[in-house]
Amino acid sequence: MSAIGVDARPARGLDYRTVWRWHFYAGLFCIPFVLWLAATGSIYLFKPQIEAWLDRPYDHLAVDGARAAPQAIVAAALAAVPGSALNAYELPPSPDAAVRVLVGSGERLVRVYVHPQTLAVLKTVDEDQRPMRLIFRLHGELMLGDRGSMIVELAASWAIVMLLSGLWLWWPRDGAGAAGVLYPRLRAGGRRFWRDLHAVTGVWVSLFALFLLFSGLPWAKSWGGLLKEVRSLGSATVVRQDWSTGRSGELAERRAANASTGGEHAGHGAHTDASLPHDYAALDRLVPLVEAQRLAAPVLIAPPSRANANWSARSDAQNRPLRANLALDGARGAIVQRTDFGQRALLDRVVGVGVAAHEGQLFGWPNQALGVFTAFGLIAVSVSAIAMWWKRRRAGVLGAPPAHAARRLSWPFLGLVVVFAILLPLFGASLLVVIALERWALRRSVRLTHFLGLRTA
């Protein structure tokens, strides 16, 4: 909830004025990213519906005979992408739907749609070029890889500070009523209308927005990587988690999955059943076995790789509490181990529930509606902040609240800042940089001092 353009209020101590000023700066930096994340996030909320619409030509095919064996379907997919190896076989959503086979080499991953009877290849598409995958990368990394992920994380960290400081600034004081806090004064004109729209909308969406921001951090390159390191402390084995951290983490997982150890011909661009690695024949035994488990769709069956010595099957459902993982014996066609969501580590379950809600898939369409409400609320908060700033700005200045004369901040306030700097490392590092620039660089210029409002009041 950015207070860009908040009306001047009676002085309430140094802490209030400092929070107001940093709230302004946070909003100034965050608003473009908030608008971007709200727009792309709103689209991604409807990933299941959008992908079902895009795939509708391949979900109701003419099938009038026996279905082909899974290993024959894999052979057709590998022939369509020379030089690739099997990454995963996806159970089709219905008997008359095309089988999706993921094949890859190195960091590349291709989705191949194969007719379940005729083995005709109906479509091939690079996973990174699928529309919702593009939206995912635009939302989480600005299509800039790990650097983009860190930029988004930095913006999210400052947005958390912006929302919390906004709630503190607008909290009713001195017996103030609910008008302009819990409901807007719609008949008020000018700046008061925009202020009420900003404050009231911010109050109603802030808690939901904070949840979205915190639940997205485990995916970020820096914060997610640090979380993984913390999880690894005291663990004798490599920590495996159900989410990637940044683009490099995703590509590393892809390289590991594409490094098949399936047989003597693995990775040589096999095109026929005879030249398939012999382990791929295990799919004929494993597919019916996994189908009988009725895992939440989509269900992916993957061959052994350097990262996993067994065949495996997993539910990739966006509603993560429905997910389950199976370790499979390909030779015997048997389940070695099953791990359901409730058997995972507590932290993994917390993150999984948060991500499912973040993506709008935890409790059906009401979850999507809540996500849209939050996104549009953030857009309204951002637009009203810009409107207030535009109305109150004076020519030749940025319009930031004036700085205080140099005095000591309260210990509770400083302690809170330290806590946030530890919990949000990129926020802490950037805060130190901004403070250093303000104190020892920007104040050297009289013009910048005047423009930024660094003259004490």
C-alpha positions as CSV (number, residue, x, y, z in Angstrom):
1,M,0.0,0.0,0.0
2,S,2.1,2.9,-1.2
3,A,1.6,6.3,0.3
4,I,3.0,8.2,-2.6
5,G,1.2,11.5,-2.2
6,V,-0.1,11.0,1.4
7,D,-1.3,14.2,2.9
8,A,1.0,15.8,5.5
9,R,-0.1,14.9,9.0
10,P,0.8,16.3,12.4
11,A,4.3,15.1,13.4
12,R,4.0,11.8,15.4
13,G,7.7,11.3,16.1
14,L,10.7,10.4,14.1
15,D,9.7,6.8,13.5
16,Y,6.4,7.9,11.8
17,R,8.1,10.4,9.5
18,T,10.9,7.8,8.7
19,V,8.4,5.1,7.9
20,W,6.4,7.5,5.7
21,R,9.5,8.4,3.8
22,W,10.6,4.9,3.2
23,H,7.1,3.8,2.3
24,F,7.2,6.4,-0.4
25,Y,10.5,5.2,-1.7
26,A,9.3,1.6,-1.6
27,G,6.2,2.4,-3.6
28,L,8.2,4.4,-6.1
29,F,10.4,1.4,-6.8
30,C,7.7,-1.3,-6.5
31,I,4.7,0.0,-8.3
32,P,5.9,-0.9,-11.9
33,F,6.7,-4.4,-10.6
34,V,3.4,-4.7,-8.7
35,L,1.5,-3.8,-11.9
36,W,3.5,-6.4,-13.9
37,L,3.2,-9.2,-11.4
38,A,-0.5,-8.5,-10.9
39,A,-1.2,-8.7,-14.6
40,T,1.0,-11.8,-15.4
41,G,-0.1,-13.5,-12.1
42,S,-3.8,-13.0,-13.0
43,I,-3.3,-14.8,-16.3
44,Y,-1.3,-17.6,-14.7
45,L,-4.2,-18.3,-12.2
46,F,-6.1,-19.7,-15.1
47,K,-3.4,-22.0,-16.4
48,P,-5.6,-25.2,-16.3
49,Q,-8.4,-23.6,-18.3
50,I,-6.1,-22.0,-20.8
51,E,-4.0,-25.1,-21.4
52,A,-7.1,-27.2,-21.7
53,W,-8.4,-24.8,-24.3
54,L,-5.1,-24.8,-26.2
55,D,-4.9,-28.7,-26.1
56,R,-8.6,-29.3,-27.1
57,P,-7.7,-30.4,-30.7
58,Y,-5.6,-33.3,-29.2
59,D,-8.0,-34.4,-26.4
60,H,-10.8,-36.0,-28.5
61,L,-9.2,-38.0,-31.3
62,A,-10.7,-40.7,-33.5
63,V,-9.6,-43.9,-31.9
64,D,-11.4,-47.0,-33.4
65,G,-9.0,-49.8,-32.5
66,A,-6.5,-51.1,-30.0
67,R,-4.1,-48.5,-28.5
68,A,-0.4,-48.8,-29.3
69,A,2.0,-50.0,-26.6
70,P,3.6,-47.2,-24.5
71,Q,7.1,-48.1,-25.7
72,A,6.0,-47.7,-29.3
73,I,4.5,-44.3,-28.5
74,V,7.9,-43.3,-27.0
75,A,9.7,-44.6,-30.1
76,A,7.5,-42.3,-32.3
77,A,8.2,-39.3,-30.0
78,L,12.0,-39.9,-30.0
79,A,11.9,-40.2,-33.8
80,A,10.3,-36.8,-34.0
81,V,13.1,-35.2,-32.1
82,P,16.4,-36.7,-33.2
83,G,19.1,-37.0,-30.6
84,S,16.7,-36.9,-27.7
85,A,16.1,-39.3,-24.8
86,L,12.9,-40.0,-22.9
87,N,12.4,-37.5,-20.1
88,A,8.8,-38.5,-19.1
89,Y,5.7,-40.3,-20.4
90,E,2.5,-38.5,-19.4
91,L,-0.6,-40.5,-18.8
92,P,-3.2,-39.3,-21.3
93,P,-6.2,-37.5,-19.7
94,S,-8.7,-39.8,-21.5
95,P,-8.6,-42.9,-23.8
96,D,-9.1,-40.9,-26.9
97,A,-6.5,-38.2,-26.1
98,A,-3.1,-37.8,-27.6
99,V,-0.3,-39.1,-25.4
100,R,2.1,-36.4,-24.3
101,V,5.7,-37.5,-24.3
102,L,8.5,-35.3,-23.0
103,V,11.8,-35.9,-24.7
104,G,15.0,-33.9,-24.3
105,S,18.7,-33.5,-24.6
106,G,20.8,-31.4,-22.2
107,E,18.7,-28.3,-21.2
108,R,16.2,-28.7,-24.0
109,L,12.8,-30.3,-23.3
110,V,10.2,-30.9,-26.0
111,R,6.6,-32.0,-25.7
112,V,5.5,-34.4,-28.4
113,Y,1.8,-35.2,-29.0
114,V,1.4,-38.8,-30.3
115,H,-1.8,-40.4,-31.6
116,P,-2.5,-43.4,-29.2
117,Q,-3.5,-45.7,-32.1
118,T,-1.8,-44.6,-35.3
119,L,1.4,-43.3,-33.7
120,A,1.2,-40.2,-35.8
121,V,3.0,-37.2,-34.3
122,L,0.4,-34.5,-34.1
123,K,2.5,-31.7,-32.6
124,T,5.9,-30.9,-31.2
125,V,6.5,-27.9,-29.0
126,D,9.5,-26.7,-27.0
127,E,8.4,-26.6,-23.3
128,D,9.9,-23.1,-22.9
129,Q,7.7,-21.8,-25.8
130,R,4.4,-23.0,-24.4
131,P,2.2,-20.0,-23.7
132,M,1.8,-20.6,-20.0
133,R,5.4,-21.4,-19.6
134,L,6.2,-18.0,-21.1
135,I,3.8,-16.4,-18.7
136,F,5.4,-18.2,-15.8
137,R,8.9,-17.0,-16.7
138,L,7.7,-13.4,-17.4
139,H,6.1,-13.4,-14.0
140,G,8.9,-14.9,-12.0
141,E,12.1,-13.9,-13.8
142,L,11.2,-11.3,-16.5
143,M,12.7,-13.7,-19.0
144,L,16.1,-12.8,-17.7
145,G,17.0,-16.0,-15.9
146,D,18.5,-15.9,-12.5
147,R,19.2,-12.1,-12.7
148,G,15.5,-11.5,-13.4
149,S,14.6,-13.8,-10.5
150,M,16.7,-11.7,-8.2
151,I,15.2,-8.5,-9.5
152,V,11.7,-9.8,-8.9
153,E,12.7,-11.0,-5.4
154,L,14.1,-7.6,-4.6
155,A,10.9,-6.0,-5.7
156,A,8.8,-8.5,-3.7
157,S,10.9,-7.8,-0.6
158,W,10.4,-4.1,-0.9
159,A,6.7,-4.7,-1.7
160,I,6.4,-6.6,1.6
161,V,7.9,-3.6,3.4
162,M,5.7,-1.2,1.5
163,L,2.5,-3.1,2.5
164,L,3.4,-3.5,6.1
165,S,4.5,0.2,6.4
166,G,1.3,1.2,4.7
167,L,-0.8,-0.7,7.2
168,W,1.1,1.0,10.0
169,L,0.8,4.5,8.6
170,W,-3.0,4.1,7.9
171,W,-3.9,2.4,11.2
172,P,-6.7,4.4,12.9
173,R,-5.3,6.7,15.6
174,D,-6.8,9.2,17.9
175,G,-10.2,7.7,17.8
176,A,-10.6,8.1,14.1
177,G,-13.6,6.4,12.6
178,A,-13.9,3.8,9.9
179,A,-14.4,6.2,7.1
180,G,-11.4,6.3,4.8
181,V,-10.1,3.2,6.6
182,L,-12.6,0.4,6.2
183,Y,-14.8,2.0,3.6
184,P,-14.2,4.9,1.1
185,R,-15.9,8.2,1.1
186,L,-17.0,8.0,-2.5
187,R,-18.6,11.4,-2.6
188,A,-15.4,13.1,-1.6
189,G,-13.6,14.6,-4.5
190,G,-10.0,15.3,-5.5
191,R,-7.2,14.0,-3.4
192,R,-9.4,12.7,-0.6
193,F,-11.2,10.3,-3.0
194,W,-7.9,8.9,-4.2
195,R,-6.5,8.7,-0.7
196,D,-9.6,6.7,0.5
197,L,-9.4,4.4,-2.6
198,H,-5.8,3.9,-1.8
199,A,-6.1,3.3,1.9
200,V,-9.3,1.2,1.9
201,T,-8.3,-1.0,-1.0
202,G,-4.9,-1.5,0.6
203,V,-6.4,-2.5,4.0
204,W,-8.6,-5.1,2.3
205,V,-6.0,-6.7,0.0
206,S,-2.8,-6.3,2.1
207,L,-3.0,-9.6,4.0
208,F,-3.8,-11.5,0.8
209,A,-1.0,-9.7,-1.1
210,L,1.5,-10.4,1.7
211,F,0.6,-14.1,1.5
212,L,1.2,-14.1,-2.2
213,L,4.6,-12.4,-1.8
214,F,5.8,-14.6,0.9
215,S,4.6,-17.8,-0.8
216,G,6.5,-16.9,-4.0
217,L,9.8,-16.4,-2.3
218,P,10.8,-20.1,-2.2
219,W,11.0,-20.1,-6.0
220,A,13.4,-17.1,-6.1
221,K,17.0,-17.7,-6.9
222,S,18.5,-15.9,-3.8
223,W,15.9,-16.5,-1.1
224,G,15.0,-20.0,-2.3
225,G,18.7,-20.9,-2.5
226,L,19.3,-19.8,1.1
227,L,16.2,-21.7,2.2
228,K,17.6,-24.8,0.6
229,E,21.0,-24.3,2.4
230,V,19.2,-23.9,5.7
231,R,17.3,-27.1,5.1
232,S,20.5,-28.9,4.3
233,L,22.1,-28.2,7.7
234,G,22.4,-31.4,9.6
235,S,21.3,-33.5,6.7
236,A,23.6,-36.3,5.5
237,T,21.9,-36.6,2.1
238,V,21.2,-34.1,-0.7
239,V,18.0,-32.2,0.0
240,R,15.4,-32.8,-2.7
241,Q,12.6,-30.4,-2.9
242,D,9.4,-30.2,-5.0
243,W,10.2,-26.8,-6.5
244,S,13.1,-25.2,-8.4
245,T,15.0,-22.1,-7.3
246,G,15.7,-19.8,-10.2
247,R,16.2,-20.6,-13.9
248,S,19.6,-22.3,-13.3
249,G,18.0,-24.6,-10.8
250,E,15.3,-25.6,-13.2
251,L,17.8,-26.2,-16.0
252,A,20.0,-28.3,-13.7
253,E,17.0,-30.5,-12.9
254,R,16.3,-30.8,-16.6
255,R,19.8,-31.8,-17.5
256,A,19.8,-34.5,-14.7
257,A,16.4,-35.9,-15.9
258,N,17.6,-35.9,-19.6
259,A,20.7,-37.9,-18.6
260,S,19.2,-41.3,-19.1
261,T,20.9,-44.4,-17.8
262,G,18.3,-46.6,-19.4
263,G,20.4,-48.9,-21.5
264,E,23.3,-49.4,-23.9
265,H,21.6,-47.4,-26.7
266,A,20.4,-44.6,-24.5
267,G,20.9,-41.1,-25.8
268,H,21.7,-42.1,-29.4
269,G,18.5,-40.8,-31.1
270,A,16.7,-44.2,-31.3
271,H,14.0,-44.2,-33.9
272,T,12.5,-47.7,-33.8
273,D,11.3,-50.2,-31.2
274,A,14.4,-52.4,-32.0
275,S,16.8,-49.6,-31.2
276,L,15.1,-48.4,-28.1
277,P,17.0,-48.8,-24.8
278,H,15.6,-52.1,-23.4
279,D,14.5,-50.4,-20.2
280,Y,11.9,-48.4,-22.2
281,A,10.0,-51.6,-22.6
282,A,9.3,-51.4,-18.9
283,L,6.7,-48.8,-19.7
284,D,4.4,-51.5,-21.0
285,R,4.4,-53.0,-17.5
286,L,4.5,-49.7,-15.6
287,V,1.8,-47.7,-17.3
288,P,-1.2,-49.9,-16.3
289,L,0.3,-50.2,-12.8
290,V,0.5,-46.4,-12.4
291,E,-2.9,-45.9,-14.0
292,A,-4.4,-48.1,-11.3
293,Q,-3.1,-45.8,-8.6
294,R,-5.4,-43.0,-9.8
295,L,-2.9,-40.2,-9.0
296,A,-4.0,-36.6,-9.6
297,A,-3.3,-35.5,-13.2
298,P,-1.0,-34.8,-14.8
299,V,1.0,-38.0,-14.0
300,L,4.5,-38.4,-15.4
301,I,6.5,-41.6,-15.6
302,A,10.2,-41.1,-15.9
303,P,13.0,-43.6,-16.6
304,P,16.1,-44.1,-14.5
305,S,18.6,-41.2,-14.7
306,R,21.9,-40.2,-13.1
307,A,19.8,-38.4,-10.4
308,N,17.4,-41.4,-9.8
309,A,18.3,-45.0,-10.1
310,N,14.7,-46.2,-10.2
311,W,11.8,-45.6,-12.6
312,S,9.5,-43.1,-11.0
313,A,6.0,-41.8,-11.3
314,R,4.8,-38.5,-9.9
315,S,1.7,-36.4,-9.8
316,D,2.4,-32.9,-11.1
317,A,-0.9,-31.5,-10.0
318,Q,-0.9,-27.8,-9.2
319,N,-2.9,-28.5,-6.1
320,R,0.2,-29.8,-4.4
321,P,-1.4,-31.5,-1.4
322,L,-2.8,-34.0,-4.0
323,R,0.6,-35.0,-5.2
324,A,2.3,-38.3,-4.7
325,N,5.5,-39.9,-5.8
326,L,6.1,-43.6,-6.7
327,A,9.5,-45.4,-6.9
328,L,9.1,-48.2,-9.5
329,D,10.8,-51.5,-10.3
330,G,10.8,-51.6,-14.1
331,A,11.8,-55.2,-14.4
332,R,9.2,-56.6,-12.1
333,G,6.5,-53.9,-12.8
334,A,6.1,-53.2,-9.1
335,I,5.9,-50.3,-6.8
336,V,8.9,-50.0,-4.5
337,Q,7.8,-47.1,-2.5
338,R,5.0,-44.5,-2.4
339,T,5.4,-41.1,-0.8
340,D,2.2,-39.0,-0.4
341,F,2.1,-35.3,0.4
342,G,1.4,-35.9,4.1
343,Q,4.6,-37.9,4.4
344,R,6.9,-35.1,3.3
345,A,8.9,-32.8,5.6
346,L,6.8,-30.1,7.4
347,L,8.6,-27.3,5.6
348,D,7.9,-28.9,2.2
349,R,4.2,-29.2,3.1
350,V,4.0,-25.6,4.2
351,V,5.7,-24.4,1.0
352,G,3.5,-26.8,-1.1
353,V,0.3,-25.5,0.4
354,G,1.5,-21.9,-0.1
355,V,2.5,-22.4,-3.7
356,A,-0.9,-24.2,-4.5
357,A,-2.8,-21.2,-3.1
358,H,-0.4,-18.8,-4.8
359,E,-1.2,-20.4,-8.2
360,G,-5.0,-20.4,-7.4
361,Q,-5.3,-24.2,-7.3
362,L,-5.7,-25.0,-3.6
363,F,-9.5,-24.8,-3.3
364,G,-10.9,-24.5,-6.8
365,W,-12.4,-21.5,-8.4
366,P,-12.8,-19.5,-5.2
367,N,-9.0,-19.6,-4.9
368,Q,-8.7,-18.2,-8.4
369,A,-11.4,-15.5,-7.6
370,L,-9.5,-14.5,-4.5
371,G,-6.3,-14.2,-6.5
372,V,-8.0,-12.0,-9.1
373,F,-9.5,-9.9,-6.4
374,T,-6.0,-9.4,-4.8
375,A,-4.4,-8.6,-8.2
376,F,-7.0,-6.0,-9.1
377,G,-6.8,-4.6,-5.6
378,L,-3.1,-4.1,-6.0
379,I,-3.6,-2.4,-9.3
380,A,-6.1,0.0,-7.7
381,V,-3.7,0.7,-4.9
382,S,-0.9,1.4,-7.4
383,V,-3.0,3.6,-9.7
384,S,-4.4,5.6,-6.8
385,A,-0.9,6.1,-5.4
386,I,0.2,7.5,-8.7
387,A,-2.8,9.8,-8.9
388,M,-2.1,11.1,-5.4
389,W,1.5,11.7,-6.2
390,W,0.6,13.5,-9.4
391,K,-1.8,15.8,-7.7
392,R,0.5,16.8,-4.8
393,R,3.8,17.0,-6.5
394,R,5.4,20.4,-6.9
395,A,7.4,21.3,-10.0
396,G,11.0,20.5,-9.8
397,V,10.8,18.0,-7.0
398,L,10.2,14.3,-6.7
399,G,7.5,14.8,-4.0
400,A,9.0,12.6,-1.3
401,P,8.1,13.3,2.3
402,P,10.7,15.7,3.8
403,A,13.5,14.1,5.8
404,H,13.9,14.7,9.5
405,A,16.9,16.3,11.1
406,A,19.4,13.8,12.2
407,R,18.2,12.2,15.4
408,R,18.2,8.7,16.8
409,L,15.5,6.3,15.8
410,S,13.8,4.3,18.5
411,W,15.4,0.9,19.4
412,P,12.2,-1.1,18.6
413,F,12.1,0.5,15.2
414,L,15.7,-0.3,14.5
415,G,15.2,-3.8,15.8
416,L,12.3,-4.3,13.4
417,V,14.4,-3.1,10.5
418,V,17.2,-5.6,11.4
419,V,14.7,-8.5,11.6
420,F,13.4,-7.6,8.1
421,A,16.9,-7.3,6.7
422,I,17.7,-10.8,8.0
423,L,14.5,-12.4,6.8
424,L,14.7,-10.6,3.4
425,P,18.5,-10.4,2.6
426,L,18.1,-8.5,-0.7
427,F,16.0,-5.9,1.1
428,G,18.7,-5.6,3.7
429,A,21.5,-5.3,1.3
430,S,19.7,-2.8,-0.9
431,L,18.7,-0.7,2.1
432,L,22.3,-0.3,3.1
433,V,23.2,0.8,-0.4
434,V,20.3,3.3,-0.5
435,I,21.2,4.8,2.9
436,A,24.9,5.1,1.9
437,L,24.0,6.8,-1.4
438,E,21.6,9.2,0.4
439,R,24.1,10.1,3.1
440,W,27.4,10.3,1.3
441,A,26.6,10.7,-2.4
442,L,23.3,12.4,-3.1
443,R,23.6,15.1,-0.5
444,R,26.8,16.4,-2.2
445,S,24.6,17.8,-5.0
446,V,22.4,20.7,-4.0
447,R,20.1,20.0,-7.0
448,L,19.6,16.3,-6.1
449,T,19.1,17.2,-2.4
450,H,16.3,19.6,-3.4
451,F,14.8,17.2,-5.9
452,L,14.7,14.2,-3.5
453,G,13.5,16.2,-0.5
454,L,16.6,15.5,1.5
455,R,16.5,18.9,3.2
456,T,15.5,18.2,6.7
457,A,12.1,19.4,8.1
